């Protein structure tokens, strides 16, 4: 194997690693966005009704 083949192979491996790292970062960013949206949704969701004096309450929270 000559030096140019080795250098070409090394460059290819490096570019593949860079691509994989970029893809993992994009996936992590998307997961963070989804987590933030879910957190916002949980804050805006109606909370269960407090129990009344009878000890029973009705809630549509599910």
Secondary structure, DSSP 4 states (H G I P E B T S, - for coil): --HHHHHHHHHHHHHHHHHHHHHHHHHHHHHHHHHHHHHHHHHHSPPPPPP-TTS-------
